[in-house]
Amino acid sequence: MKYLFLFPILFLSNQVFALDCEKAISTSDINECGRIELDKVEKELNLVYQRVLKMMDKISKEPSAGNKSDLKKSFIDAQRLWVKFREADCQTTYTFWSGGTIRGAMYIGCMQARAKQRIKELQEYEKTY
């Protein structure tokens, strides 16, 4: 009960000290802003992936699917491999910059760039169907 009074203080302190990413200069603020932006891109990636997955499922179930019956499974396998590739690729970026405080921002930037590229790739499937 004695810690109950801390909750409003902690909640209000987060509101008072809201992060202004346009003015971020410290490494921790830059990294936090990058994470916020990465979260947005990840959400978009997941939405596009889910749409394409449904599309692949529909195509694979069509009577005229023929050799496309394994399309959904193939698509899922490819996405899983892409996730592994992205992590390995961006981990290399992190290691490359490991001598400086920029490594976190470079890693986050790599993850964002790869996700944005993947979104474009997935959207190509939508355009062709």
C-alpha positions as CSV (number, residue, x, y, z in Angstrom):
1,M,0.0,0.0,0.0
2,K,2.9,2.4,0.8
3,Y,4.0,2.2,-2.9
4,L,0.6,3.0,-4.3
5,F,1.4,6.7,-4.2
6,L,4.3,6.2,-6.6
7,F,2.1,5.0,-9.5
8,P,0.6,8.5,-10.2
9,I,4.1,10.1,-9.9
10,L,5.6,7.6,-12.4
11,F,2.6,7.9,-14.7
12,L,2.8,11.7,-14.7
13,S,6.5,11.7,-15.1
14,N,6.2,9.8,-18.3
15,Q,3.7,12.4,-19.6
16,V,5.8,15.4,-18.6
17,F,9.0,14.0,-20.1
18,A,7.5,12.7,-23.3
19,L,10.2,12.0,-25.8
20,D,10.5,14.5,-28.6
21,C,12.2,12.6,-31.4
22,E,12.7,15.7,-33.5
23,K,15.0,17.0,-30.8
24,A,16.6,13.7,-29.6
25,I,20.4,14.1,-29.2
26,S,21.4,11.5,-26.6
27,T,22.2,8.0,-27.6
28,S,19.4,6.6,-25.4
29,D,16.8,9.0,-26.9
30,I,17.9,8.3,-30.4
31,N,17.7,4.6,-29.8
32,E,14.3,4.9,-28.2
33,C,13.0,7.0,-31.1
34,G,14.4,4.4,-33.5
35,R,12.6,1.6,-31.6
36,I,9.3,3.6,-31.7
37,E,9.7,4.0,-35.5
38,L,10.7,0.3,-35.9
39,D,7.6,-0.7,-34.0
40,K,5.5,1.2,-36.5
41,V,7.2,-0.4,-39.5
42,E,6.9,-3.9,-37.9
43,K,3.2,-3.4,-37.4
44,E,2.8,-2.4,-41.1
45,L,5.0,-5.4,-42.1
46,N,2.8,-7.7,-40.1
47,L,-0.4,-6.3,-41.6
48,V,0.9,-6.7,-45.1
49,Y,2.2,-10.2,-44.4
50,Q,-1.2,-11.2,-43.0
51,R,-3.0,-9.9,-46.1
52,V,-0.6,-11.7,-48.5
53,L,-0.8,-14.9,-46.4
54,K,-4.6,-14.9,-46.7
55,M,-4.2,-14.3,-50.5
56,M,-1.7,-17.2,-50.7
57,D,-4.1,-19.4,-48.8
58,K,-7.0,-18.5,-51.1
59,I,-4.9,-19.1,-54.2
60,S,-3.7,-22.5,-53.0
61,K,-7.2,-23.6,-52.4
62,E,-8.6,-22.6,-55.8
63,P,-9.7,-25.6,-57.9
64,S,-7.4,-24.4,-60.7
65,A,-4.4,-24.1,-58.3
66,G,-2.6,-27.1,-59.7
67,N,1.0,-26.8,-58.7
68,K,0.2,-24.0,-56.3
69,S,-1.3,-26.2,-53.6
70,D,1.9,-25.7,-51.5
71,L,2.0,-22.0,-52.1
72,K,0.9,-21.0,-48.6
73,K,3.5,-23.3,-46.9
74,S,6.2,-22.1,-49.3
75,F,5.3,-18.5,-48.5
76,I,5.5,-19.1,-44.7
77,D,8.8,-20.9,-45.1
78,A,10.2,-18.1,-47.1
79,Q,9.1,-15.5,-44.5
80,R,10.7,-17.5,-41.7
81,L,14.0,-17.6,-43.7
82,W,13.7,-13.9,-44.4
83,V,13.3,-13.2,-40.6
84,K,16.5,-15.2,-39.9
85,F,18.3,-13.4,-42.7
86,R,17.3,-10.0,-41.5
87,E,18.4,-10.8,-37.9
88,A,21.8,-12.1,-39.1
89,D,22.3,-9.3,-41.5
90,C,21.5,-6.6,-39.0
91,Q,23.5,-8.4,-36.3
92,T,26.5,-8.0,-38.6
93,T,25.8,-4.3,-38.8
94,Y,25.7,-4.2,-35.0
95,T,29.0,-6.0,-34.8
96,F,30.6,-3.8,-37.4
97,W,29.8,-0.7,-35.4
98,S,30.4,-2.4,-32.0
99,G,33.2,0.1,-31.2
100,G,30.8,3.0,-30.8
101,T,27.6,4.1,-29.3
102,I,26.0,4.3,-32.8
103,R,25.8,0.5,-33.0
104,G,22.3,0.4,-31.5
105,A,21.0,3.1,-33.9
106,M,22.7,1.3,-36.9
107,Y,21.1,-2.0,-35.9
108,I,17.6,-0.5,-35.5
109,G,18.1,1.4,-38.8
110,C,19.1,-1.9,-40.5
111,M,16.0,-3.6,-39.1
112,Q,13.8,-0.8,-40.4
113,A,15.3,-0.7,-43.8
114,R,15.0,-4.5,-44.3
115,A,11.4,-4.4,-43.1
116,K,10.5,-1.5,-45.4
117,Q,12.1,-3.4,-48.3
118,R,10.1,-6.6,-47.4
119,I,6.9,-4.6,-47.2
120,K,7.5,-3.5,-50.8
121,E,8.3,-7.1,-51.9
122,L,5.1,-8.4,-50.3
123,Q,3.0,-5.7,-51.8
124,E,4.2,-6.9,-55.2
125,Y,2.3,-10.1,-54.6
126,E,-0.8,-8.0,-54.0
127,K,-0.4,-6.1,-57.2
128,T,-0.1,-9.1,-59.3
129,Y,-3.1,-10.9,-58.0
